[in-house]
């Protein structure tokens, strides 16, 4: 009996030693052992949302505003590569407010500046805000002519849209024209294409009589840096045979371009919009911001 017992104990010890060695071999081969598996989980990357965005704010009293934004996002160095860090913002010329009206769920521009009057500090800004992932909160504040609002929403799964958004004025904001409401947002494509229609380039006689007798073909091209070139060829009317090249920055679906025509320096504000389901650009002569006027709407003829 004692001899068999000694054999049994010895066999048990040998088996335990072999099992221990086997576990060490498996760990050495890279299989997860103990708590080390937790450290191998890599969190999803922070989404890159920098670029041209348009947010459509529809207030509870029916006011509609296009918030055109060149959204910026900070970067962080990870393993020698720059990656987005989720800190998003915009300010100053990176934002444009467009006055809109709705017709059968199509938004058409009526002017620029937004419905809220300027405050003592007429700042336009968005953020700073922090995003961490898609299908996650996308909350931020924005200021329209110094009137501040808070936005609550969700960044879509592809990182290209703001979903289920609402906005409310911050305490102390007294813009009666916009008491808050719902807001949506989307990344917008670069502006391009050929547009044809009638314009009032200078606004002296044609604007007073509402006679847009100049017919133009306008070719739009936006660079990778967000600069628009608008080449206009006058094909009919009193200025037929002449041309006008205007350049300037693009912000969301809005732009500001300048050029010289008949010896006069011109500045136009523009907005890309659908009119009766046809893509068009709406133009305002803002050479004198205090007395800007409608300069024409050019429907899209073809996309470049």
C-alpha positions as CSV (number, residue, x, y, z in Angstrom):
1,X,0.0,0.0,0.0
2,X,2.7,2.5,0.9
3,X,4.6,1.8,-2.3
4,X,1.6,2.4,-4.5
5,X,0.9,5.6,-2.5
6,X,4.3,7.0,-3.2
7,X,3.9,6.2,-6.9
8,X,0.6,8.0,-7.0
9,X,2.0,11.2,-5.3
10,X,5.0,11.3,-7.6
11,X,2.7,11.0,-10.7
12,X,0.5,13.9,-9.4
13,X,3.5,16.1,-9.0
14,X,4.9,15.3,-12.4
15,X,1.5,16.1,-14.0
16,X,1.2,19.5,-12.2
17,X,4.7,20.5,-13.3
18,X,3.9,19.5,-16.9
19,X,0.6,21.6,-16.8
20,X,2.5,24.6,-15.4
21,X,5.1,24.4,-18.2
22,X,2.4,24.1,-20.8
23,X,0.7,27.3,-19.6
24,X,4.0,29.1,-19.8
25,X,4.5,28.0,-23.3
26,X,1.0,29.2,-24.4
27,X,1.6,32.6,-22.8
28,X,5.0,32.8,-24.6
29,X,3.2,32.1,-27.9
30,X,1.2,35.3,-27.4
31,X,-2.1,33.9,-26.1
32,X,-3.9,36.1,-23.5
33,X,-3.1,35.1,-19.9
34,X,-4.8,36.6,-16.9
35,X,-5.6,40.3,-17.0
36,X,-3.3,41.2,-20.0
37,X,-6.3,40.7,-22.4
38,X,-7.9,43.9,-21.2
39,X,-4.9,46.0,-22.3
40,X,-5.0,44.6,-25.8
41,X,-8.4,46.3,-26.6
42,X,-7.9,49.3,-28.8
43,X,-10.5,52.0,-28.6
44,X,-12.0,53.3,-31.8
45,X,-10.3,56.3,-33.4
46,X,-11.8,59.8,-32.8
47,X,-13.8,60.8,-35.9
48,X,-12.5,63.4,-38.2
49,X,-15.2,66.0,-38.7
50,X,-13.2,68.9,-40.0
51,X,-14.5,70.5,-43.2
52,X,-17.4,72.4,-44.6
53,X,-20.7,71.9,-42.8
54,X,-24.2,73.4,-43.0
55,X,-26.5,73.4,-40.0
56,X,-30.2,74.2,-40.6
57,X,-31.8,75.7,-37.5
58,X,-35.6,75.8,-37.5
59,X,-37.0,77.8,-34.6
60,X,-40.3,77.2,-32.9
61,X,-41.6,80.5,-34.4
62,X,-40.8,79.4,-38.0
63,X,-37.5,81.3,-38.4
64,X,-35.0,79.3,-40.5
65,X,-31.3,80.0,-40.5
66,X,-28.5,78.3,-42.4
67,X,-25.4,78.2,-40.3
68,X,-22.5,77.7,-42.7
69,X,-19.3,76.6,-41.0
70,X,-15.7,75.7,-41.9
71,X,-15.3,73.4,-39.0
72,X,-11.9,73.0,-37.5
73,X,-10.6,70.0,-35.4
74,X,-7.4,69.8,-33.4
75,X,-4.8,67.1,-33.9
76,X,-2.6,65.0,-31.6
77,X,0.6,63.1,-32.4
78,X,0.1,59.3,-32.0
79,X,3.0,56.9,-32.9
80,X,4.5,59.5,-35.2
81,X,1.1,60.2,-37.0
82,X,-1.2,63.1,-36.5
83,X,-4.7,62.1,-35.7
84,X,-7.9,64.2,-34.8
85,X,-8.3,64.8,-31.1
86,X,-12.0,65.6,-31.1
87,X,-11.7,69.3,-30.2
88,X,-13.8,71.1,-32.7
89,X,-14.4,74.9,-33.2
90,X,-15.0,77.7,-35.6
91,X,-14.9,81.5,-35.3
92,X,-15.1,84.8,-37.3
93,X,-14.9,84.3,-41.0
94,X,-15.2,80.5,-40.5
95,X,-19.0,81.1,-40.0
96,X,-21.7,82.6,-42.1
97,X,-25.4,83.0,-41.2
98,X,-27.9,82.8,-44.1
99,X,-31.6,83.9,-43.8
100,X,-33.8,81.1,-45.3
101,X,-37.4,80.5,-46.2
102,X,-39.0,77.1,-46.8
103,X,-41.1,76.0,-49.7
104,X,-42.1,72.3,-49.7
105,X,-39.2,71.4,-47.5
106,X,-36.7,73.2,-49.8
107,X,-34.8,76.1,-48.2
108,X,-34.1,79.2,-50.3
109,X,-32.0,82.1,-49.3
110,X,-33.4,85.6,-48.7
111,X,-30.4,87.3,-47.3
112,X,-27.3,87.1,-45.1
113,X,-26.5,87.8,-41.5
114,X,-29.1,85.7,-39.6
115,X,-32.2,86.8,-37.7
116,X,-30.6,87.8,-34.4
117,X,-29.5,91.5,-34.1
118,X,-25.9,92.3,-33.2
119,X,-25.0,92.7,-29.5
120,X,-22.4,94.9,-28.0
121,X,-19.9,92.0,-28.8
122,X,-21.1,90.7,-32.2
123,X,-19.1,87.5,-32.3
124,X,-19.7,84.6,-34.5
125,X,-18.3,81.3,-33.1
126,X,-18.9,77.6,-32.6
127,X,-17.5,75.5,-29.8
128,X,-15.2,74.7,-28.4
129,X,-16.7,71.2,-28.3
130,X,-15.5,67.7,-27.7
131,X,-16.5,64.6,-29.7
132,X,-15.3,61.1,-28.9
133,X,-17.0,58.7,-31.3
134,X,-19.7,58.3,-33.9
135,X,-23.2,57.4,-32.8
136,X,-22.3,59.5,-29.7
137,X,-23.2,63.0,-28.4
138,X,-22.3,66.0,-30.6
139,X,-23.0,68.9,-28.3
140,X,-21.8,72.5,-28.8
141,X,-22.6,76.2,-28.4
142,X,-22.7,78.7,-31.1
143,X,-22.9,82.5,-31.2
144,X,-24.8,84.5,-33.8
145,X,-23.9,88.1,-33.8
146,X,-23.1,87.7,-30.1
147,X,-26.3,85.8,-29.3
148,X,-25.4,82.5,-27.7
149,X,-27.2,79.1,-28.1
150,X,-26.6,75.6,-26.9
151,X,-27.0,72.6,-29.2
152,X,-27.6,69.0,-28.2
153,X,-27.5,66.2,-30.8
154,X,-25.8,63.0,-32.0
155,X,-23.0,62.5,-34.5
156,X,-24.1,60.0,-37.1
157,X,-22.4,56.7,-37.6
158,X,-20.5,57.9,-40.7
159,X,-19.5,61.2,-38.9
160,X,-21.1,63.2,-41.7
161,X,-24.3,64.5,-40.0
162,X,-25.9,65.9,-36.8
163,X,-28.9,63.9,-35.9
164,X,-31.8,64.6,-33.4
165,X,-30.5,68.1,-32.8
166,X,-32.2,70.7,-30.7
167,X,-31.0,74.2,-29.7
168,X,-31.9,76.7,-27.0
169,X,-30.7,80.2,-26.2
170,X,-28.3,80.6,-23.3
171,X,-29.2,82.5,-20.2
172,X,-29.0,86.2,-21.0
173,X,-29.6,85.8,-24.7
174,X,-32.6,88.0,-25.8
175,X,-33.0,87.3,-29.5
176,X,-36.8,87.3,-29.8
177,X,-36.5,86.4,-33.5
178,X,-35.1,83.0,-32.6
179,X,-36.3,81.3,-29.4
180,X,-34.7,78.0,-30.3
181,X,-36.0,74.8,-31.9
182,X,-34.6,71.9,-33.9
183,X,-31.3,71.7,-35.8
184,X,-29.8,69.4,-38.4
185,X,-26.4,69.4,-39.9
186,X,-24.5,67.8,-42.8
187,X,-21.1,67.9,-44.4
188,X,-21.4,69.7,-47.8
189,X,-19.6,69.0,-51.1
190,X,-17.2,71.4,-52.8
191,X,-18.9,74.0,-55.0
192,X,-18.5,73.4,-58.7
193,X,-20.5,73.4,-62.0
194,X,-21.7,75.7,-64.8
195,X,-24.6,78.1,-64.1
196,X,-26.6,80.2,-66.5
197,X,-29.0,83.1,-65.8
198,X,-29.6,86.8,-65.5
199,X,-27.7,89.1,-63.2
200,X,-27.6,92.7,-62.2
201,X,-23.8,93.3,-61.9
202,X,-23.6,96.9,-60.7
203,X,-27.1,97.7,-59.5
204,X,-27.6,101.3,-60.7
205,X,-30.4,101.2,-63.3
206,X,-31.2,97.5,-63.6
207,X,-31.7,97.0,-59.8
208,X,-34.1,100.0,-59.6
209,X,-36.2,98.8,-62.5
210,X,-35.8,95.1,-61.5
211,X,-34.6,94.5,-65.1
212,X,-31.9,91.8,-65.1
213,X,-31.0,92.2,-68.7
214,X,-27.4,90.7,-68.5
215,X,-27.3,87.0,-69.3
216,X,-24.2,85.2,-68.0
217,X,-22.7,81.8,-67.9
218,X,-20.8,81.3,-64.7
219,X,-18.3,78.5,-64.0
220,X,-17.6,77.7,-60.4
221,X,-14.5,75.9,-59.1
222,X,-13.5,75.4,-55.4
223,X,-9.9,74.6,-54.5
224,X,-8.8,72.0,-51.9
225,X,-8.1,75.0,-49.6
226,X,-11.7,76.3,-49.8
227,X,-11.2,79.1,-52.2
228,X,-13.8,79.7,-54.9
229,X,-13.1,81.0,-58.4
230,X,-16.2,82.2,-60.2
231,X,-15.7,83.0,-63.9
232,X,-18.6,84.9,-65.6
233,X,-19.0,85.3,-69.3
234,X,-21.7,87.9,-70.4
235,X,-23.4,86.3,-73.3
236,X,-26.4,88.7,-73.9
237,X,-27.6,92.1,-72.7
238,X,-25.8,95.5,-72.4
239,X,-22.5,93.9,-71.2
240,X,-22.4,91.1,-73.8
241,X,-18.9,90.1,-74.7
242,X,-17.3,91.1,-71.4
243,X,-16.2,88.9,-68.6
244,X,-15.7,88.9,-64.9
245,X,-13.5,86.8,-62.6
246,X,-14.2,86.8,-58.9
247,X,-12.5,84.9,-56.1
248,X,-12.9,84.4,-52.4
249,X,-13.5,82.0,-49.5
250,X,-16.2,79.3,-49.3
251,X,-17.9,78.6,-45.9
252,X,-20.3,75.6,-46.0
253,X,-22.7,76.4,-48.8
254,X,-22.0,80.1,-48.7
255,X,-19.2,82.1,-50.3
256,X,-17.8,85.7,-50.6
257,X,-16.1,86.6,-53.9
258,X,-14.5,89.9,-55.1
259,X,-13.4,91.1,-58.5
260,X,-13.3,94.2,-60.8
261,X,-15.9,95.0,-63.4
262,X,-16.0,98.1,-65.6
263,X,-13.3,99.6,-63.3
264,X,-15.4,99.0,-60.2
265,X,-14.4,96.7,-57.3
266,X,-17.3,94.4,-56.6
267,X,-18.0,92.0,-53.7
268,X,-20.7,89.4,-54.0
269,X,-22.1,87.1,-51.3
270,X,-23.4,83.8,-52.6
271,X,-25.3,80.7,-51.4
272,X,-25.7,77.3,-53.1
273,X,-29.3,76.2,-52.9
274,X,-32.0,74.2,-54.6
275,X,-34.7,76.3,-56.3
276,X,-37.7,74.3,-57.5
277,X,-35.5,71.2,-57.1
278,X,-32.8,72.7,-59.4
279,X,-29.4,73.5,-57.9
280,X,-28.7,77.2,-58.1
281,X,-26.5,79.9,-56.7
282,X,-28.2,82.9,-55.1
283,X,-26.2,86.2,-55.4
284,X,-26.2,89.4,-53.4
285,X,-24.1,92.5,-54.3
286,X,-22.5,93.4,-51.0
287,X,-20.0,95.9,-52.3
288,X,-21.6,98.4,-49.9
289,X,-22.7,96.2,-46.9
290,X,-25.0,99.0,-45.7
291,X,-27.1,98.9,-48.9
292,X,-26.6,95.4,-50.4
293,X,-29.0,94.2,-53.0
294,X,-30.1,91.0,-54.8
295,X,-28.0,90.4,-57.9
296,X,-29.6,87.3,-59.4
297,X,-30.1,83.6,-59.1
298,X,-28.2,81.3,-61.5
299,X,-29.6,77.7,-62.1
300,X,-27.1,74.9,-62.5
301,X,-26.6,73.8,-66.1
302,X,-24.0,71.0,-65.6
303,X,-21.7,69.7,-63.0
304,X,-18.0,69.8,-63.8
